[in-house]
Amino acid sequence: MPHEAFMRAALRLAKKGLGRTSPNPAVGVVIVKRGRVIGKGYHRKAGLPHAEIEALGSANDVKGGTLYVTLEPCRHFGRTPPCTEAIIASGIKKVVVGAVDPNPLVRGKGIARLKKAGVAVTSGVLEDECSALNEAYNYYITTGLPFVTLKLASTLDGRIATSKGESQWITGVEARKVVHRMRSLNDAVMIGSGTALKDDPALTVRLIKGRNPIKALLDSAFKTPLSAKVFGNGRVIVFTTRKAPKKKLENARRLGAEVIIAPSSSEGVDTGFVMKELGKREVTSVLAEGGGRLAASLLRRGLVSKAAIFLSPKFLGNDAFASVGALGLKRLKDAPALKEIKGTNIGGDILVEGYIK
């Protein structure tokens, strides 16, 4: 079998860890000897053995074999010991790497260490696919900020609620299952006070099997009642400002919520500050599910990396609520736009995905 086939097998394994390894990347490994897979593994969760260690432990007599790994092996001590040393000690003859790790502690150093020890290394096999698998990690590790996906569910004319505020449900159940899948793959889900007050969402993963993300609530005056569903089932971080009542801050903390006082901005809470604080807490990815005001704030600040727009084949008219608030644009060329666009039909709705140019 060619290198690509074994690397694809490693990629399939790596995908099993998506949504569970943060702040580490998702990594998969297969070990091959005499053309046959004799060991395999993937990184299951931060703090647990890396994919290389799991694969080496699953195999007998790997000496002289070839190890295929989707991401460059680490050579530093973190939560676990360096994988390069385990590979060298095992007697593996050759390592085939998908993508180089952009982490400054690793970048190129893992490959260099293996080569110095006499292990043959081939890199760049299915590099684009291996790198894309960890797009959130890659962004976070190089910027210190979370990779933000802006999720919107709107009608064809860009409306997210009727003139009376009714929004549940614009899209069908199949589209909502996909959203719950997105929640399970992101470290945090974010909404603003408007969405919290109007929809009272739980922001949990229910329609599929998966983990619940951290819930980030942006509420400049802290108008959201403490009885709201967002305060149940899991970790909650409230970003508010000095406008918030002090007694409510105390009660929220007593309930177990983390409350952070953020600077004010024209949109309410300074979203740039919010992203920096989430980054400090090792939140590598955020699914922004708020309304038009939050969407506009994130777009204006250049904080959105990716968009996932669910379009329902309906029209609500210009008296309904817009999916994106005012951006203050004077020129078309300044409009945020998508690249690498793909569309998918999901139960009668259309999902449009792309990256912000």
C-alpha positions as CSV (number, residue, x, y, z in Angstrom):
1,M,0.0,0.0,0.0
2,P,1.3,3.5,-0.7
3,H,2.0,6.1,2.0
4,E,-1.3,7.9,1.3
5,A,-3.4,4.8,2.1
6,F,-1.8,4.3,5.5
7,M,-2.0,8.0,6.3
8,R,-5.7,8.0,5.5
9,A,-6.1,5.2,8.0
10,A,-4.2,7.3,10.6
11,L,-6.5,10.3,9.7
12,R,-9.6,8.1,10.4
13,L,-8.3,7.3,13.8
14,A,-7.4,10.9,14.5
15,K,-11.0,12.0,13.8
16,K,-12.2,9.9,16.7
17,G,-10.5,12.3,19.1
18,L,-12.0,15.5,17.6
19,G,-13.7,17.5,20.3
20,R,-12.0,15.7,23.1
21,T,-8.3,16.5,22.9
22,S,-8.3,20.3,23.4
23,P,-6.0,22.2,24.0
24,N,-4.0,19.4,22.3
25,P,-4.5,18.5,18.6
26,A,-6.3,15.4,17.4
27,V,-3.7,12.9,16.2
28,G,-3.8,9.4,14.7
29,V,-1.1,6.7,14.2
30,V,-0.7,3.4,12.4
31,I,2.4,1.2,12.6
32,V,3.2,-0.9,9.6
33,K,5.6,-3.8,9.2
34,R,6.1,-5.9,6.1
35,G,3.1,-4.2,4.5
36,R,0.7,-5.0,7.3
37,V,-0.8,-2.7,10.1
38,I,0.5,-4.1,13.4
39,G,-0.4,-1.2,15.7
40,K,-2.7,1.8,15.8
41,G,-3.8,4.5,18.2
42,Y,-5.2,8.0,18.6
43,H,-5.0,10.8,21.1
44,R,-8.2,10.3,23.2
45,K,-8.1,13.2,25.6
46,A,-5.6,15.8,26.9
47,G,-3.6,14.3,29.7
48,L,-4.0,10.7,28.3
49,P,-1.2,9.1,26.2
50,H,-0.5,10.6,22.8
51,A,-1.4,8.7,19.7
52,E,2.2,7.5,19.2
53,I,2.4,6.0,22.7
54,E,-1.0,4.3,22.3
55,A,0.0,2.8,19.0
56,L,3.4,1.5,20.3
57,G,1.6,0.0,23.2
58,S,-0.9,-1.8,21.0
59,A,1.8,-3.6,18.9
60,N,4.4,-6.4,19.4
61,D,7.9,-6.2,17.9
62,V,7.7,-2.9,16.1
63,K,11.5,-2.9,15.5
64,G,12.2,-2.1,11.9
65,G,8.6,-0.9,11.3
66,T,7.2,2.3,9.9
67,L,5.1,4.7,11.9
68,Y,2.6,6.9,10.2
69,V,1.4,9.9,12.2
70,T,-0.9,12.7,11.1
71,L,1.1,15.4,13.1
72,E,4.8,15.7,13.9
73,P,5.7,13.9,17.1
74,C,6.5,16.1,20.1
75,R,9.9,16.3,21.6
76,H,9.1,18.3,24.7
77,F,7.6,17.5,28.1
78,G,4.1,18.7,28.5
79,R,1.2,16.9,30.2
80,T,3.0,13.7,28.9
81,P,6.6,12.8,28.1
82,P,8.0,13.4,24.5
83,C,6.9,11.0,21.9
84,T,10.1,11.2,19.9
85,E,12.0,9.4,22.6
86,A,9.5,6.6,22.8
87,I,9.7,6.2,19.0
88,I,13.5,6.1,19.0
89,A,13.6,3.6,21.9
90,S,11.1,1.3,20.2
91,G,13.4,0.6,17.2
92,I,11.0,2.1,14.6
93,K,13.0,2.5,11.4
94,K,11.0,5.1,9.6
95,V,8.4,7.8,10.5
96,V,6.0,9.2,7.9
97,V,4.5,12.6,9.0
98,G,1.4,14.2,7.7
99,A,1.7,17.8,8.9
100,V,4.4,19.7,10.8
101,D,3.2,20.9,14.2
102,P,2.9,24.8,14.2
103,N,3.5,24.8,18.0
104,P,6.9,26.7,18.5
105,L,7.9,24.1,21.0
106,V,7.6,21.4,18.4
107,R,7.8,22.9,14.9
108,G,10.4,21.0,13.0
109,K,12.2,19.9,16.2
110,G,10.4,16.6,16.5
111,I,11.5,15.6,13.0
112,A,15.0,16.9,13.6
113,R,15.3,14.8,16.7
114,L,14.2,11.6,15.0
115,K,16.6,12.2,12.1
116,K,19.5,12.8,14.5
117,A,18.8,9.5,16.1
118,G,19.0,7.7,12.8
119,V,15.2,7.4,12.1
120,A,14.3,8.0,8.5
121,V,11.6,10.7,8.1
122,T,9.2,11.5,5.3
123,S,6.9,14.5,5.8
124,G,4.1,16.2,3.9
125,V,2.0,13.1,3.1
126,L,-1.6,14.3,2.8
127,E,-0.4,17.5,4.5
128,D,-3.4,19.6,3.6
129,E,-5.9,17.1,5.0
130,C,-3.8,16.5,8.2
131,S,-3.5,20.2,8.8
132,A,-7.2,20.9,8.1
133,L,-8.1,18.3,10.8
134,N,-6.6,20.6,13.4
135,E,-7.6,24.0,12.1
136,A,-8.7,25.3,15.5
137,Y,-5.5,24.1,17.2
138,N,-3.3,25.5,14.5
139,Y,-5.0,28.9,14.8
140,Y,-4.9,28.9,18.6
141,I,-1.4,27.7,19.0
142,T,-0.1,30.5,16.7
143,T,-2.3,33.4,17.9
144,G,-3.3,32.6,21.4
145,L,-7.0,33.2,20.4
146,P,-9.8,30.8,19.8
147,F,-10.8,29.8,16.3
148,V,-14.3,31.2,15.9
149,T,-17.0,29.7,13.8
150,L,-20.0,32.0,13.2
151,K,-23.1,29.9,13.0
152,L,-26.3,31.4,11.7
153,A,-29.7,29.9,10.9
154,S,-31.7,32.2,8.7
155,T,-34.3,32.4,5.9
156,L,-33.3,33.0,2.3
157,D,-33.6,36.8,2.9
158,G,-31.3,36.7,5.9
159,R,-33.8,36.8,8.7
160,I,-33.4,34.9,12.0
161,A,-36.8,35.7,13.7
162,T,-40.2,37.1,12.8
163,S,-41.2,40.6,13.6
164,K,-42.6,39.3,16.9
165,G,-39.3,37.6,17.7
166,E,-40.3,34.0,16.9
167,S,-37.3,32.0,15.8
168,Q,-37.8,28.4,16.9
169,W,-37.4,26.7,14.6
170,I,-36.4,28.3,11.4
171,T,-34.5,25.2,10.3
172,G,-35.5,21.5,10.5
173,V,-34.4,18.9,13.0
174,E,-31.7,17.5,10.7
175,A,-30.0,20.9,10.6
176,R,-30.3,21.2,14.3
177,K,-28.6,17.8,14.7
178,V,-25.6,19.2,12.7
179,V,-25.5,22.2,15.1
180,H,-25.4,19.9,18.1
181,R,-22.5,18.1,16.4
182,M,-20.8,21.4,16.0
183,R,-21.3,22.2,19.7
184,S,-19.7,18.9,20.7
185,L,-16.7,19.6,18.6
186,N,-16.1,23.1,19.9
187,D,-14.6,24.0,23.3
188,A,-17.2,26.8,23.9
189,V,-20.5,28.0,22.5
190,M,-21.2,31.8,22.7
191,I,-24.3,33.9,22.8
192,G,-25.3,37.4,23.7
193,S,-27.9,38.7,26.2
194,G,-30.5,39.2,23.4
195,T,-30.5,35.5,22.5
196,A,-30.4,34.5,26.2
197,L,-33.5,36.6,27.0
198,K,-35.5,35.8,23.8
199,D,-34.8,32.1,23.3
200,D,-33.6,30.9,26.8
201,P,-31.3,28.3,25.1
202,A,-29.7,25.5,27.1
203,L,-26.7,25.3,24.7
204,T,-26.2,21.7,25.5
205,V,-25.7,18.7,23.2
206,R,-28.9,16.7,23.1
207,L,-29.8,15.6,19.6
208,I,-26.6,13.5,19.2
209,K,-24.2,11.8,21.6
210,G,-21.4,14.2,22.5
211,R,-19.9,16.4,25.2
212,N,-21.3,19.7,26.3
213,P,-19.2,22.8,25.5
214,I,-18.4,25.6,27.9
215,K,-21.1,28.3,27.7
216,A,-19.9,31.9,27.2
217,L,-22.6,34.5,27.8
218,L,-21.9,38.1,26.8
219,D,-24.2,40.4,28.8
220,S,-23.0,43.9,29.4
221,A,-25.7,44.8,32.0
222,F,-26.2,41.2,33.2
223,K,-29.9,41.2,32.4
224,T,-30.1,37.4,32.0
225,P,-32.0,35.9,34.9
226,L,-30.0,33.3,37.0
227,S,-32.9,31.0,36.4
228,A,-32.1,30.9,32.7
229,K,-31.2,27.5,31.2
230,V,-27.7,28.7,30.3
231,F,-26.8,28.4,34.0
232,G,-27.6,24.7,34.1
233,N,-25.6,21.6,33.0
234,G,-21.9,22.6,32.8
235,R,-19.4,25.3,33.0
236,V,-20.6,28.9,32.3
237,I,-18.4,32.0,31.8
238,V,-20.3,35.3,32.0
239,F,-18.6,38.3,30.4
240,T,-20.2,41.5,31.7
241,T,-19.2,45.1,32.5
242,R,-19.3,47.4,35.5
243,K,-23.0,48.1,34.7
244,A,-23.9,44.7,36.2
245,P,-25.5,44.7,39.7
246,K,-22.9,43.6,42.2
247,K,-25.4,41.4,44.1
248,K,-26.1,39.5,40.9
249,L,-22.4,39.0,40.3
250,E,-22.1,37.4,43.7
251,N,-25.2,35.2,43.2
252,A,-23.9,34.0,39.8
253,R,-20.6,33.1,41.3
254,R,-22.4,31.3,44.1
255,L,-24.2,29.3,41.4
256,G,-20.8,28.2,40.0
257,A,-20.5,30.6,37.1
258,E,-17.2,32.3,36.4
259,V,-17.9,36.0,36.0
260,I,-15.4,38.3,34.2
261,I,-15.7,42.0,34.1
262,A,-14.8,43.2,30.6
263,P,-14.3,46.6,29.1
264,S,-17.4,48.2,27.5
265,S,-17.6,48.8,23.8
266,S,-20.2,50.3,21.4
267,E,-21.6,46.8,21.1
268,G,-21.8,46.2,24.8
269,V,-19.0,43.8,25.9
270,D,-15.6,44.2,24.2
271,T,-15.4,41.0,22.1
272,G,-11.7,41.4,21.5
273,F,-11.1,41.2,25.3
274,V,-13.4,38.2,25.5
275,M,-11.4,36.2,23.0
276,K,-8.2,37.0,24.7
277,E,-9.6,35.8,28.1
278,L,-10.9,32.6,26.5
279,G,-7.5,32.0,25.0
280,K,-5.9,32.3,28.4
281,R,-8.2,29.6,29.6
282,E,-7.1,27.3,26.8
283,V,-10.3,27.6,24.9
284,T,-9.2,26.8,21.4
285,S,-12.5,27.0,19.5
286,V,-15.7,28.9,19.8
287,L,-19.1,28.3,18.1
288,A,-20.8,31.8,18.1
289,E,-24.6,31.1,18.1
290,G,-25.8,34.6,19.1
291,G,-28.0,36.9,17.1
292,G,-27.3,39.7,14.7
293,R,-25.7,42.0,17.2
294,L,-23.1,39.5,18.3
295,A,-22.5,38.4,14.7
296,A,-21.8,42.0,13.6
297,S,-19.5,42.6,16.5
298,L,-17.4,39.6,15.8
299,L,-17.3,40.4,12.1
300,R,-16.4,44.0,12.6
301,R,-13.5,43.0,14.9
302,G,-12.2,40.4,12.4
303,L,-12.6,37.7,15.0
304,V,-14.5,35.2,12.8
305,S,-12.4,32.5,11.0
306,K,-15.2,30.4,9.6
307,A,-18.9,30.7,8.9
308,A,-21.6,28.1,8.9
309,I,-24.9,29.5,7.6
310,F,-28.0,27.3,7.6
311,L,-30.5,28.6,5.1
312,S,-34.2,27.7,5.4
313,P,-36.2,28.0,2.1
314,K,-38.5,30.7,3.5
315,F,-38.9,34.5,3.4
316,L,-39.8,36.7,6.4
317,G,-39.4,40.2,5.0
318,N,-37.6,43.3,6.1
319,D,-39.8,43.7,9.3
320,A,-38.2,40.6,10.7
321,F,-34.9,40.4,12.6
322,A,-31.7,40.4,10.5
323,S,-29.1,37.7,10.9
324,V,-26.3,40.2,11.0
325,G,-26.5,43.6,12.6
326,A,-25.1,46.9,11.3
327,L,-21.5,46.7,10.0
328,G,-21.2,50.4,9.0
329,L,-19.8,49.5,5.5
330,K,-19.4,52.2,2.9
331,R,-17.7,50.1,0.2
332,L,-18.5,46.7,-1.2
333,K,-14.9,45.7,-1.2
334,D,-14.8,46.1,2.6
335,A,-17.6,43.5,3.1
336,P,-16.5,40.3,5.0
337,A,-16.6,37.5,2.4
338,L,-16.2,33.8,2.3
339,K,-13.7,31.7,0.4
340,E,-13.4,27.9,0.0
341,I,-17.2,27.7,0.0
342,K,-19.2,24.5,0.0
343,G,-22.9,23.9,0.2
344,T,-24.7,20.9,1.6
345,N,-28.4,20.0,1.5
346,I,-29.5,18.9,5.0
347,G,-33.1,17.8,5.4
348,G,-34.4,20.5,3.1
349,D,-32.2,23.2,4.5
350,I,-28.9,24.3,2.9
351,L,-25.7,24.6,4.9
352,V,-23.2,27.1,3.4
353,E,-19.7,26.9,4.9
354,G,-16.6,28.9,4.2
355,Y,-13.6,30.7,5.6
356,I,-13.4,34.5,6.1
357,K,-11.1,36.0,3.5
